[in-house]
């Protein structure tokens, strides 16, 4: 059965909320770091999300691929941009990243169907 990144992210959300409740101080720190890391600076938010997607592909993280691809669709990323990120991820991560690059394209297509 094919992965559904909408399902993956939807299924993770309640458990992410539980982690936030269980370790609120840690998650406050993580949230602060995320806001600081993704805010516009020399790189804009979209460029930073493209980097995050590349890291998600290279580390083979389904949740990362789902959440960052969803954010990129909302930020107006194109399929061509996602494809180039996939190319860089394969270059940096080899064959396993190639498999997850295909999944990132699947996630982009899925979130773009709205």
Residue, then its C-alpha position, 0 to 999 in steps of 0.5 A: x500500500x502506498x504511503x499517504x502523507x496526509x494520513x501520516x501527518x494527521x496520525x502524528x498530530x495527536x501524539x505530538x500534542x501528547x508529547x507537548x503535554x508530557x514535556x511542556x518545557x522541552x516543547x516550549x524550547x523546541x517551538x522557540x527554536x523552530x520559530x527562530x530557525x524558520x523566521x526570515x533572515x538572509x534566507x526566507x521561510x521558503x528557502x529554509x523549508x526547502x532545506x528542512x525537506x532535504x534533511x528530512x529526505x536524507x534522514x528518511x523521516x516520513x513525518x519530516x517529509x510530510x510536515x515540511x512538504x505541506x508547509x512548502x505547498x502553503x508557501x507556494x513552492x513549485x513541483x520543480x523546486x521540490x524536484x531540485x531538492x530531491x536531486x540534492x538530497x539524492x546527491x548527499x544521501x545516495x540510494x536510500x535518499x532516492x527512495x525518499x525523494x520519490x516519497x517527497x514528490x508523492x507528498x507534494x502531489x498529495x498536498x497539492x490536490x486541495 
